[in-house]
Amino acid sequence: MSAAEFAAAQWTRATGAGVDPHEYRRVTDGLTSVADWGPSFVHTGLAYLERAEGAGSSVTAGEYLLTAARWFHLATLAPYAESGRAAAAADRALGRAVEVREPGARRLTGEGFTGWLRGPADAQGTVVVVPGLDSAKEEFLDLVDALLARGLAVFAMDGPGQGVLAATTAMRADYERVVGRVVDALGVARVGLVGLSLGGYFAARSAASEPRVAAVATVSGPFRLDWAELPQPVRDIVARRTGGLDAAREFVGQVDLTDLAPRIAAPLLVVDGGEDVIPGVTNGEPLARLAPHGTYLSVPHGDHLLGNARPDWLPHLVDHMTDTLAGART
């Protein structure tokens, strides 16, 4: 794949993550190969760190730091020998931004997870945002902001094989164990889960076995994966994240919600994009149909993660989480 083709494929994902579309074009137009992606995106992130250092106010510094975190994270989407350092830089930039902007925010780290708990101490509910195969907590800042704006507390996390933990841990299918430890660390009786891309599978699987999940939503989450049909680039990412080819095949073989979906007691919203078609991936409609309290929202023009269709699903999702968690509290 050429650099131009790769940049086009990542366009809505990057802009959906919050980077300026004009700057994205300027950066990617200068790439001569996909190998240039990581270094160029890291360079852009470093420029925002410099801007943060020279900012005239803490608010401006925080905005520059959040932008730096986005660019550092996006650097990891292409094969890059320094992905671990880029992910660590994203984590540090996000941490500095949160500390500047929200002194009451808390860093929570435990076995297999790390992230930031943001929002009011007296929130009517707490939502855990679960990333996917090659995403991380820095990618979904707009979703976090939308949930915070509704008065919810939000824990945006990296789990095994994700974000800043990708360099030291392997992705695992039994993510419900991690979610259980997260809920323990949060010290709340009920949580909502929002899972994005493969994180949708993690969230649904966790909701099927963790009774403290009171609301769940998936965005572009797979119902089932078929190793034989998956495109080679996707297989390569799974192998990198799980620890090798054999581990990748075993992991993919476990991604099947057929038996788990009927056990999801919490109200469930499943969001899919009609243009999100990946060989070997069964999208979320069967999950919504088999879950006892499932609702399906398909956006015909939406692509993977629906970065091109935010107004068509994001308000519905935050309403679902807010209304359901408020009801669970009463």
Secondary structure, DSSP 8 states (H G I E B T S, - for coil): --HHHHHHHTHHHHHHTT--HHHHHHHHHT-SSGGGHHHHHHHHHHHHHHHHHT-SSHHHHHHHHHHHHHHHHHGGGS--TTHHHHHHHHHHHHHHHHHHH-TT-EEEEETTEEEEEES-TT-S-EEEEE--SS--GGG-HHHHHHHHHTT-EEEEEE-TTSGGGTTT----S-HHHHHHHHHHHHT-S-EEEEEETHHHHHHHHHHHH-TTEEEEEEES--SEE-TTTS-HHHHHHHHHHHTSHHHHHHHHHH-B-TTTGGG--S-EEEEEETT---TTEE-SHHHHHHSTTEEEEEETT--GGGTT-HHHHHHHHHHHHHHHHHHHH-
